[in-house]
Amino acid sequence: MEKLTDRQVREKLASRGVAALCDAELLSIIIRDGIGGKSALEVAEGLLDSNDGSLALLARNEIGRLRMSEGIG
């Protein structure tokens, strides 16, 4: 399956609603812009990967730790 671009994720949100988005796609909407050749979706996937794929674990991070993450800060 081909990865969606950031624009395609936003279009998916607009056409199908928030319930159609996976956690990484939802997080990429919040992040909005990528960094250093990475899309917002790739940044979101990295954040989730570093938190065992759990949005709940990610939400429990202290702001200082999140700011040290690539693409956040």
ZALUM-790396 format. One line per 2 residues: number of its first residue (from 1); their letters; for each residue x, y, z of N, C-alpha, C, O. Coordinates in nm, 4 decimals. Atoms other than C-alpha are relative to their C-alpha. Last residue first. Layout:
NUM = A = X:Y:Z:X:Y:Z:X:Y:Z:X:Y:Z; ...
REM end
This chain:
73 = GI = -0.0819:-0.0855:-0.0824:0.9624:2.1901:1.8943:-0.0122:0.1413:-0.0261:0.0537:0.2221:0.0393; 0.0829:-0.0618:-0.1036:0.8490:1.8959:1.6969:0.0878:0.0983:0.0747:0.2065:0.0728:0.0951
71 = GE = 0.1205:-0.0527:0.0627:0.9945:1.7714:1.3678:-0.0953:0.0641:0.0970:-0.1993:0.1156:0.0561; -0.0202:-0.0596:0.1327:1.2569:1.5515:1.5314:-0.1338:0.0415:-0.0590:-0.2273:-0.0382:-0.0664
69 = SM = 0.0301:0.0897:0.1112:1.1663:1.4881:1.8946:0.0169:0.0739:-0.1330:-0.0180:0.1913:-0.1453; -0.1268:0.0559:0.0478:1.3408:1.7025:2.1567:-0.0211:-0.0928:-0.1193:0.0759:-0.1350:-0.1822
67 = RL = -0.0746:-0.1051:0.0714:1.0264:1.9135:2.1983:0.1331:-0.0495:-0.0532:0.1866:0.0077:-0.1482; 0.0599:-0.0170:0.1324:0.8306:1.5999:2.2887:0.0774:0.1027:-0.0821:0.0966:0.0844:-0.2023
65 = RG = -0.0369:0.1167:0.0811:1.0688:1.5218:2.5728:-0.0567:0.0129:-0.1416:0.0102:-0.0209:-0.2392; -0.1432:-0.0073:0.0295:1.0357:1.8731:2.7141:0.0462:-0.1157:-0.0869:0.1270:-0.0966:-0.1777
63 = IE = -0.0195:-0.0912:0.1130:0.6557:1.8593:2.6846:0.1473:0.0103:-0.0383:0.1793:0.0217:-0.1566; -0.0182:-0.1380:-0.0449:0.6398:1.5577:2.9111:0.0339:0.0855:-0.1212:0.0926:0.0380:-0.2184
61 = NR = -0.1359:-0.0553:0.0007:0.5107:1.2457:2.7459:0.0014:0.1409:0.0555:-0.0941:0.2169:0.0397; -0.0508:-0.0069:-0.1369:0.1703:1.1086:2.8513:0.1422:0.0566:0.0087:0.1940:0.0769:0.1185
59 = AL = 0.0681:-0.1089:-0.0706:0.0097:1.1886:2.5148:0.0515:0.0177:0.1422:0.0384:0.1259:0.1996; -0.0524:-0.1261:0.0524:0.2645:0.9683:2.3382:-0.0591:0.1178:0.0770:0.0119:0.2131:0.1092
57 = LA = -0.1339:-0.0175:-0.0583:0.1676:0.6774:2.5610:0.0620:0.1314:-0.0452:0.1251:0.2011:0.0342; 0.0176:-0.0237:-0.1439:-0.2012:0.7234:2.4691:0.1354:0.0196:0.0690:0.1499:0.1085:0.1530
55 = LS = 0.0338:-0.1412:-0.0124:-0.1160:0.7567:2.0974:-0.0163:0.0363:0.1473:0.0172:0.1476:0.1878; 0.1149:-0.0377:-0.0821:0.0498:0.4177:2.1218:-0.0181:0.1512:0.0094:0.0697:0.2228:0.0576
53 = GD = 0.1173:-0.0096:0.0865:0.2738:0.2794:1.8491:-0.1247:0.0487:0.0701:-0.2346:0.0393:0.0154; 0.0600:0.1329:0.0184:0.5305:0.1698:2.1080:-0.1292:0.0026:-0.0812:-0.2174:-0.0810:-0.0620
51 = NS = 0.0897:0.0183:-0.1133:0.6046:0.5327:2.1939:-0.0807:-0.1286:-0.0155:-0.1988:-0.1348:0.0187; -0.0799:-0.0187:-0.1209:0.9073:0.5828:1.9692:-0.0824:-0.0136:0.1279:-0.0287:-0.0076:0.2385
49 = DL = -0.0946:0.1117:-0.0119:0.7061:0.4325:1.6843:0.0817:0.0107:0.1284:0.1082:-0.0900:0.1940; 0.0748:0.1165:-0.0472:0.4273:0.6854:1.7463:0.0926:-0.1196:0.0197:0.0808:-0.1915:0.1189
47 = LG = 0.0419:-0.0263:-0.1375:0.6657:0.9776:1.7194:-0.0740:-0.1199:0.0584:-0.0497:-0.1601:0.1722; -0.1179:0.0090:-0.0850:0.8253:0.8300:1.4090:-0.0327:0.0229:0.1470:0.0180:-0.0471:0.2347
45 = EA = -0.0307:0.1430:-0.0124:0.4858:0.7738:1.2465:0.1217:-0.0213:0.0899:0.1246:-0.1153:0.1693; 0.1009:0.0597:-0.0883:0.3934:1.1358:1.3175:0.0272:-0.1484:0.0224:0.0167:-0.1975:0.1348
43 = VE = -0.0327:-0.0483:-0.1336:0.7176:1.2616:1.1601:-0.0949:-0.0630:0.1013:-0.0517:-0.1081:0.2073; -0.1203:0.0729:-0.0418:0.6505:1.0421:0.8566:0.0452:0.0427:0.1396:0.0894:-0.0406:0.2186
41 = LA = 0.0409:0.1374:-0.0280:0.2960:1.1794:0.8309:0.1196:-0.0831:0.0461:0.1068:-0.1638:0.1382; 0.0634:-0.0016:-0.1322:0.4229:1.5367:0.8605:-0.0429:-0.1401:0.0394:-0.0371:-0.1759:0.1571
39 = SK = 0.1351:-0.0544:-0.0017:0.6458:1.4603:0.5627:-0.0518:0.0029:0.1439:0.0061:-0.0596:0.2327; 0.1014:0.0920:-0.0511:1.0176:1.4109:0.6007:-0.1360:0.0694:-0.0015:-0.1475:0.1875:0.0313
37 = GG = 0.0307:0.1020:0.0992:1.2672:1.5949:0.3810:-0.0994:-0.1046:0.0463:-0.1319:-0.1966:-0.0288; -0.1185:0.0682:0.0510:1.4157:1.7877:0.6698:-0.0274:-0.1130:-0.0967:0.0332:-0.2196:-0.0867
35 = IG = -0.1281:-0.0679:-0.0199:1.0882:1.8752:0.8409:0.1109:-0.0848:-0.0616:0.1066:-0.2077:-0.0557; -0.1143:0.0864:-0.0249:0.7220:1.7951:0.7957:0.1255:0.0826:0.0186:0.1211:0.2054:0.0267
33 = DR = -0.1128:-0.0098:0.0924:0.4341:2.0366:0.8311:0.1105:-0.0971:0.0402:0.1371:-0.1182:0.1585; 0.0209:-0.0810:0.1203:0.0847:1.9935:0.9797:0.1157:0.0001:-0.0987:0.0947:-0.0307:-0.2160
31 = II = -0.1381:-0.0432:0.0248:0.1754:1.8424:1.3197:0.0050:0.0981:-0.1169:0.0769:0.1979:-0.1117; -0.0371:-0.0916:-0.1076:-0.1961:1.8273:1.4100:0.1399:0.0569:-0.0233:0.1627:0.1762:-0.0031
29 = IS = 0.0859:-0.1183:0.0184:-0.2940:1.6751:1.0752:0.0381:0.1058:0.1042:0.0464:0.2248:0.0735; -0.0623:-0.0801:0.1064:0.0030:1.4378:1.1062:-0.0810:0.1260:-0.0309:-0.0248:0.2279:-0.0709
27 = LL = -0.1114:-0.0745:-0.0567:-0.1345:1.3171:1.4408:0.0668:0.0889:-0.1050:0.1101:0.1999:-0.0739; 0.0583:-0.1015:-0.0874:-0.4598:1.2151:1.2762:0.1085:0.0889:0.0600:0.0955:0.2112:0.0620
25 = EA = 0.0597:-0.1008:0.0872:-0.2732:1.0341:0.9991:-0.0605:0.1136:0.0819:-0.0454:0.2306:0.0469; -0.1094:-0.0745:0.0634:-0.0530:0.8514:1.2498:-0.0546:0.1106:-0.0903:-0.0001:0.2209:-0.0928
23 = DC = -0.0641:-0.0891:-0.0965:-0.3538:0.7516:1.4609:0.1093:0.0855:-0.0633:0.1186:0.2051:-0.0353; -0.0736:0.0767:-0.1006:-0.5451:0.6109:1.1623:0.0690:0.1005:0.0929:0.0691:0.2205:0.0656
21 = LA = -0.1440:-0.0180:-0.0128:-0.7959:0.8345:0.9874:0.0585:-0.0944:0.1045:-0.0019:-0.1190:0.2089; -0.0680:0.0749:0.1062:-1.1430:0.7261:0.8737:0.1519:0.0055:0.0120:0.2221:-0.0666:-0.0588
19 = AV = 0.0067:0.1432:-0.0332:-1.3080:0.8344:1.2012:0.0738:-0.0860:-0.1024:0.1095:-0.2001:-0.0727; -0.1070:0.0351:-0.0921:-1.1894:1.1917:1.1366:0.0023:-0.1496:0.0316:0.1092:-0.2054:0.0561
17 = GR = 0.0157:-0.0290:-0.1420:-1.4122:1.2380:0.8355:0.1116:-0.0574:0.0851:0.1907:-0.1403:0.0403; 0.0496:0.1180:-0.0714:-1.4341:1.0796:0.4909:-0.0175:0.0194:0.1491:-0.0798:-0.0631:0.2159
15 = SA = 0.1002:0.0784:0.0729:-1.4006:1.3688:0.2445:-0.0622:-0.1123:0.0825:-0.1791:-0.1458:0.0635; 0.1106:-0.0807:0.0514:-1.2288:1.6367:0.4507:-0.1098:-0.0847:-0.0630:-0.2282:-0.0546:-0.0476
13 = LK = 0.0732:-0.0556:-0.1132:-1.0131:1.3964:0.6501:-0.1232:0.0759:-0.0476:-0.2325:0.0584:0.0062; 0.0701:0.1134:-0.0593:-0.9135:1.2081:0.3361:-0.0834:0.0466:0.1191:-0.1978:0.0043:0.1358
11 = ER = 0.1148:0.0264:0.0873:-0.8254:1.5397:0.1709:-0.0836:-0.1159:0.0534:-0.2065:-0.1122:0.0468; 0.0971:-0.1074:-0.0252:-0.6035:1.6292:0.4683:-0.1251:-0.0187:-0.0858:-0.2364:0.0068:-0.0398
9 = VQ = 0.0546:0.0237:-0.1343:-0.4308:1.2896:0.4420:-0.1056:0.1060:0.0317:-0.2127:0.0736:0.0830; 0.0982:0.1073:0.0117:-0.3917:1.3371:0.0669:-0.0634:-0.0338:0.1347:-0.1814:-0.0681:0.1418
7 = RD = 0.1201:-0.0560:0.0638:-0.2211:1.6707:0.1259:-0.1095:-0.1050:-0.0113:-0.2266:-0.0755:0.0125; 0.0679:-0.0825:-0.0999:0.0236:1.5159:0.3705:-0.1298:0.0585:-0.0572:-0.2315:0.0658:0.0117
5 = TL = -0.0695:-0.1266:-0.0217:0.1053:1.2516:0.1096:-0.0765:0.0777:0.1073:-0.1900:0.0435:0.1404; 0.0669:-0.1225:0.0405:-0.0405:0.9062:0.1502:0.0918:0.1192:0.0206:0.1754:0.1194:0.1110
3 = KE = 0.0236:-0.0998:-0.1047:0.1809:0.6040:0.1695:-0.0677:0.1220:-0.0585:-0.0417:0.1620:-0.1719; -0.0769:-0.1223:0.0144:0.1358:0.3383:-0.1001:-0.0355:0.0989:0.1111:-0.1521:0.1145:0.1474
1 = M = 0.0839:-0.1185:0.0000:0.0000:0.0000:0.0000:0.0886:0.1251:0.0000:0.1825:0.1355:0.0789
REM end
